[in-house]
Amino acid sequence: MTTAPAAPAIKAKQRPGDRVFSTATVVSGSLILVTLAAVAIFLVAQALPAFTAEPTAFKGDAENFWQYVGPLVFGTIWAAALALLMAVPVAIGIALFISHYAPRRLAQALGYVIDLLAAVPSVVFGLWGITVLAPAVQPFYTSLTEWFGWFPLFAGPVSGTGRTILTVAIVLAVMILPIITALSREVFLQTPVLHEEAALALGATRWEMIKLAVLPFGRPGIISASMLGLGRALGETMVVAMVLSPAAVISFAVLQSQNPTTIAANIALNFPEAHDIGVNILIATGLILFVITLAVNMLARYIVERRKEFSGAN
């Protein structure tokens, strides 16, 4: 018994517009990788002399590059972690209020305000932190030390100006709040209506419906939004440089006058006066920040991929 020959595959004729669009997307995607590789190569090439620099090339008591960059890495991660710890719960609450509780007109107005807050320049936040926030919270810091001074986090002596790592973290939290809120709001609005209606039909309250249907669906989106906010906090320069009184220390105390600074702020403050090997040292610290940010984004993507079946945001 013979079988009929397979029919030849019919190929659709590709239009010129399709070719142009396909080529443009490939070039655009490749350009991102090329740019990232170029930045990485530049940082590595310029940073190599810093790893073998003499102890006299470093400021402070550091004898090598790792002793110099250690407090900066700690300050960068510590300030960003404090900001994220304060911003995420508030952002989720605001996003849930806009998406599931607020009347339509109020929700639209709040959405516009949140989006507008994201457009405020960082230098404005820095000025607000110095002139308004720091003097306002200083009496509270004093009371906090009197009440909970036995806890290492709130140990004294308290700063007399209010310009502490906690103040910086509060300002950073306000800065990343719009990013996390806006993205979380959009993810919550994508929750399938059938899931919400099914939970309500089974007798769940509105909060139980949110806990059972909305939050599990939006968890990967919340993680993605939080990591974007964390990336903004890790790389923030002006707020830290303007508000904080920096010192090359590693300390978890958040109310004292001596506070660890961040990599970005250290580069901004010292680059104008740097020369020769000093420039290479600052670029090397930038390479460390580049690696930290890349690692944070890779970790976030891994977490999101593990639960992507629940997400409509990726």
JOURUR-V278812 format. One record per run of one state. SS is the DSSP state (helix for helix, strand for strand, loop for the rest). FROM is the first residue (numbers start at 1). TO is the last residue. Records with the same first field share a line. If there is no record, write none. Layout:
# JOURUR-V278812
SS->FROM-TO ; FROM-TO
This chain:
# JOURUR-V278812
loop->1-15 ; 52-54 ; 58-64 ; 102-103 ; 118-121 ; 149-151 ; 155-164 ; 190-192 ; 202-205 ; 236-237 ; 244-245 ; 248-258 ; 261-262 ; 274-276 ; 307-307 ; 311-314
helix->16-51 ; 55-57 ; 65-101 ; 104-117 ; 122-148 ; 152-154 ; 165-189 ; 193-201 ; 206-235 ; 238-243 ; 263-273 ; 277-306 ; 308-310
strand->246-247 ; 259-260
